Amino acid sequence: IMPIVRRITLVLFASAALVTTAPHASSEPADPLSPLVELTLERLLTADAVSAAKWGTTSPIDDPEREQQVYDAMTVLGAQEGLPAEWIRAVFFGQIEANKIVQRGLHTWWRFDPGSAPATKPDLATVRPEIDAVNAAIVDQLAAHRDTLTGPRCAIDLSRSVFGVITSGRADALHQAALVRAAAALCR
């Protein structure tokens, strides 16, 4: 996976000038993968609530039981869309690992700056349905854009969307790094 992350990162920055100037000849939106990347960012932002819920508890960041539930449920949804199980698993492995990047980053920050730690803890039982809904929407986007995501230009096309989020100012450096990690798993 790391070579893919490096490739996406390199493509992101190498194609930055092209992204803003390259014309599109088709009637398709200029950035068809943008909804998928937006969902990926939305999923990453839930990591803040998950981090806060686990902060100061014995709940570990790694939760193999919950992760398996996600893999199983998304594999079933993906199969209904005709998507290969190994691709769905790889995509959600990337999403989960990216969320862990955010959780670990926030926990580290809060250890060094206890005043920035959350004062209240969200209930994971309320956060998880949000994550599940975003996961299902990600599967829908994978199905809708399967040709692009399995094509030879996937990294370039995906980079356009990721670069758009990175330059928008809607995500801090921690979430940007995690977004690159999560996006790297989207190409098949």
N, C-alpha and C positions, 0 to 999 in steps of 0.2 A: 504494500500500500504506500509506503514512503516514497518510492520513485514516482508514483502517480501524483502524490501531494506536491513533490518538487516540480513535476511537469506542469501541473495546473498553476502553481505559483509563478513559474517562469513565464508561462503563456500569458498569465494575468498581466504581468508587468511589461512583457515584450510587446503585447498587443494593445496596450493602453491607448496609444496614439491612433491605431487603426480603428479601435472601437468607436471613437467619437467621430471619425471621418469617413468610415467605409459606408458607401451607399448600399441599399438593399433593393434588388430589382423585383422581388416578389411582392405580392399583395399581403403576405403574411406579416404580422407585427415585427418590428425591427428586432425585438428581443423576445422570442417565443418561450425561452426558458426562464424568463423573469418570474413568472408565478411559482415555479418550482423552487427557485432560489429564495424567493420571499417566504415560502413555506418553511424552507430549511432554516432561515433566520428566525422565523416565528418559533420554531421548535427549539432553537438554541436559546431564545429568550426565556423559555420555560425553565431552563437550567438555573436561572437565578432563584426562582421560587423553590425548586428542588434543593438547591444549595442551602437556602435559608431554612427549609424544613429539617434538613439533616444537621445543620450547624449546632454544635454543642451536645449532640446526642451520640449514641453508640451506633447509629445507622451508618454503614459504610457507603462511600460513593459508589463502589462497585456493588451491583445487586444482580448476581447471575440469575436468580429466579425471575425477577421482573424482566430482565433482558430476554430470557427465553420466552416469556409470555409475549413480548413484542415480536420477536422473530417468528413465533408460531402464528400469531394473529395476522401479521403482515404477509407471511407466506401464503396463507389461505386467501387473503384479499387479492394478492398478486396472481395467484392461480386462477381466480375468477376472471381476471383481465388477460389471461394467457401469458403472464410474465414468468420467466424462469425463477425457480426457488433460490438458486445460488446467487442470482443478481439481487433479488429482494433482500436476502440475508446480508450480502455485501453492502448494499445501500444502507440498511438499518444498523449494521455494525458501524459504518461511518458516522451515522447520526448519533448513535449512542456514545461512541468514543469522543466525538466533538462535544457532546454535552458534558462528558467527564472532564474535558479540558477546561470548560467554563467552571464547573463545580470545584475542581482542584485549584484553579486560579483564584476564585472567590474565597475559598477556605484559607488559602495562603495569605491573601490580602487581609482578611479579618483577623488572622493570627498576629500579623504585624501591626495592624491598626484596629484594635478591638472596638474603638469608638464607631467604626464604620460597619460593624457587624449588625445584622438585623435584630431589631428589638422584639419582633414577634415572629412566630413560626407558622407559615402556611401549613395547611393539612395536605399531605400527599394525596389523600383520597379525593381532594377537589382538583388538584393539579393534574393527576394522571388522566382523567377523562379529556382534558384539554389536549394533552400530548397524544392520546389515542386518536382524537379527531384530526389533528394535524398529520399524524402518521397516515391515516386513511386518505387524506387529501394528497399527500406525497405519492402514494401508490397510484391515485387517479392521474396525477401529472406524469408519472413514469409511463403509464399506459398511453396517455395522450401524445407524448413526445418520444415514444420508444425508438422511432427511426432516427431522430437526431441524437438521442442518447446512446445509440448503438453504432452510430456512424463514425467515420474517420475524423470528422471535424468536431466531435463532441467537446473536447477540451477547449478548443478555441471558442465555440459557441457558448459554452458554459462560463468561460472566463469573462465574456462580455457582461453577463448578468451579475457575476460575483463582483467584478470591478465596479459595476453600478452601485452596489450596496456599499462597498468599501469607500467609494468617493462621496457617498451621500451624507456621511456623518451620522447615520442612524445606529452605528455599532462602534463600540470602543475597540481598542487593539485586541483585547482578549477575545471578544466575540468575532472579530474579523479573522483572527487566526483559526478559531474553531470553525468558522464558516468555510474557510479554505479546506480544512480537513473533511468536513461533511460533504462539500461539493465534489471533492476528489473521488468520492465513492459513487457518484451518480452516473458516471460514464461506464458503460459495460464493455 
